[in-house]
Amino acid sequence: MMLLEAGYVPPMSTPTADTEPTEYTIDELAAAASVPSRTIRFYQSRAALMAPEIRGRVAYYTRAHLDRLKLIAQLQDRGLRIDAIRDLLVSIDRGEVDLAEWLGVEQQVQAPWTNDQPRTVTEEELYELTGTRRPGLLSDLLRVGLVERHGDVYLLQSPALLTIAIKLEAAGIDLRTAAQAEELIRKHIRRAASELVDVIVRRAGDGEISARDLGKGLEALRPLGMEAVRVIFGRAVEHYLRKLYESGTMAKIPARAHRARKNRS
């Protein structure tokens, strides 16, 4: 009592889950979730957020709405569009999808399969990367599209493929041929990858593969898929080279390339 008379004010207790509001108006929910009210209304219009309880002329939201808004934000951060989020949340609410298992699959889907990412380099860095300073190298790389120039820097869409092209040139395959080979492989591998993913996802959608198994399968497919491509591609090239050899086509190839004669003249 003496403390109170002396002007002592007891410290405020730290808010706990028990002291949090159980109901929110739309403005209170917006403040708690750190999103604009119009965003909440937009989510409702797209059926990604449950409808509030209407009492009189006021809409009341609950902790479930706040949790749903936080989940929507997390899924958006992972790159999902609102319609995809809606469909996922509907499946979760129906018990058709387990969120933890889905997040495991999503983690495998988002994980990079290679360390080869686009990058920009200076002219000096480009020479260091290629390991050669032969005359005309930069103009040849630009002409065949292996690099792009942007002001004082060069954009490499695929540093790994550039390195392969340079190694092929050192072995006698000119950059134009290497670039054409890259485009052919890229086109067919993209189609094969698209069809493979479609098959796996379709079987998962039909219930033949569970979400848990899909995540584990994608993790295993990363190294095994790369090895399968290497084996199948190698055997296919071997087969067609043998056909060319047996048909006599290989014997018709001139001993010296025309570009070699031009370089000497």
N, C-alpha and C positions, 0 to 999 in steps of 0.2 A: 504494500500500500504506500509506504514512504517513497518507493521508487516512482510510482505513478504520480504522486503529488509533486515530485521533483522534476516532472516533465519527461520521465523515461518512457520511450516508445518501444515495445517489444519488436524484435526483428520479424520481418514478414517471412512466412514459411515458403520454401521452394515449391512451386506448383508441381503436382504429381498427376498421374493419369486419372486419379480419382477426382481431382479438382478441375479437370478440363471440361469445357462445355459439352453437353450431350446433344444440344441442338444449336443450329446456326441459321441465321438468315443468309440470304445469298451474299450480302456484303460482308458479313462475318466469315462466311466460308471462303470467300475470295481472299480476305486478309490472312486467314489461317493457312491457305494453300499457296499463297503468293501468286495468284493468277487473277486476271481481270474478270469481272462479273460476266462480260460478254463472252469470254472463253468458256465459262461454265455453261452458259446458255447454248453455245455452239456444240459442246460435247453432248448436251441433252438432245439437241436436234438431230445429232448423228447416232443417237442411241448408245453412245459409249458411256454415258453416266446415267444412273438411275434417276427416275423422276422424284421430286421432293414430295413431302406431305403438305397438302394445302389445307390450312385452317383459316377460315374466313377469306381474307384477301392476301394472306401472307404465306409464302412458301418456306417450309422448314426442312433443313438438311441435317444429317446425322454424321457421326464419326465414320460410318461406312462410306459416305460420300467423300469425306476428306481423304480416307485411305485410297479410294478409287482414283481420286485426282492425282495423288502422289504416284500411284502405279502407272497411270497414263503418262505422266511426265517422264518416268523412268523408261517406259517403252518408247516414247518419242526420242529420248536421248539415244536409244539403240537404233534409231533410223526407221522405225515403223510409222506408216501413215495412219491417220485417224481411223479410216475404214478398216484397215488391217487390225488395228488395236481393238476396235469394236467387235470384230468377228472372233478374235482371240478371247476377249473377255466373256463373250456369250458362251463360248465353248467351255471356259473355266467355270462359269456360273452353273452350267448344266452338268458339270462333273465329267465332261468328255476329255478334258485336258488338265493335266497337273502342271501348275505354274512352275514348280521347281524343275520338273523334268523338261518342260518347254524351254526354260532358261538355259538348261544344259545343252539342249540341241542348238539353241540360238548362239551359244558361245562357240560351238563347233562350226556353225555356219559362218560366223563372223571372223573366225581365226584365219589368218593368212596362210596360204598354201606355199608361198614362196617368199623369199626376202627381197625379191626384185621389184622395186618401186620406182616410179618416175622421179627424176632429180634434175637439177640444173647444175651446170659446171661452167667454169671459165674456159677460155681457149687453152690455157696452160694445163688445166686439170684434164681436159679432153685428150690432149697429147699424152699425158701421163697414163690415163686410163687405157688408151689404145696401144701404148708402148711403141709407137712409131711416129716419126715426123716426116714421112715421105712427102715430096711435093705433090700438091693437089689433093691431099687426104681430106681436108675439111670440105672442099667443094664437092668431092665425090660422095661423102657422107650426107651432105645436104641434098644433093641431086637424087639419091636413091631413097631418101626419106628416113635414114637411120637416126638422124638428129635433126632438130629444128633450131633455127637461130632466133633469139629474141633479144634484140639490143646487143649488149656486150656478153650475154651468156648463151649457152646452148642447152636445149631441153632434150633429155634422153628419156624417151618413153619406157625403154627397157635397157638398162645398162648391161644386163646379162646377155641379151640377144646381140647387142652391139659388140660385146667381147667375143661372142661366137663368130660373128661376121668377120671380125678382124683376124681371128685364128684361121678361118676358112681362106681369107685372102692370102695369108702367109703360106697356106698350103697349096695355093694356085687357083682358088675359086674367087673370081672377081666380086666386088661388092654388089654389083647389080644382080648377079646370079644369086648371091647370098640373100639379098633383100627379097627377091622373088620367092626363093625357097621358104623364107620366114613367113611371107604372106600366105603361101599355100598351106603350110603347116598350121598357121594360126587359124585359117578359115575352117579347115577340116577338124582340128582339135576342138574349136569352139562348138561346132555342131555336135561332135561326139560327146563333149561334156554336157551340153544342153540336154541331149537325149538321155544320157545316163542319169542326170539329176531328175529328169521328168519321170523316169522309170522308178527310181527309188522313192520319190515323193508320192507317186501314184500308189505304190504298194503300201506305203505308210498310211496314206489316206484311206485305203481299203481295209486297214486293220491287219495287214499281213506283217507289218513291222511296228513295234511299239515305239513310243517316244524315247524311252530309255535306250532301246536297242539302236534306234536311229542315231542318237548321239554317239554311242560307242562305235557304231558302224562307220560314221563319218570320220571319227578320230583314226580308226584303223585304215580307212580308205586313203587317207592323205599320203602315207608312204607307199602303200601297196598299189594305189592308182598310178603313182609316178613310175613305179617299177613295171607295172603292166604296160603302160604306154611305151616305155623303153623297149620291152621285149617284143611287143606287137609291131612297133614301128621298125625295129631292127630286122625282124623276120620278113616283113613286107618288102623292105628295100632290098634285102638279100634275094628274095624271090624274083623281083622285077629286074634286077641287075643280071641275074642268071638267064632270064628270058631274053634280054637284049644281047647277051653274049652268045647264046645258042642260035639266035636269029642272024648273027653276023653283023648287027648294027655297030657293035663296039669296034669292029675291025675297020669301019669306014671313018672313024674319027681321025682327023689329021694329026700328025705328030707334033705340030707346033700351032699354037693359037695365033690368030690373025693379029691380035693386039700386041703380041710379042714382036712380030715382024715390024709393026708400026713403030713400036718404041725404039727399035734399032735404027730406023730410017731417019 
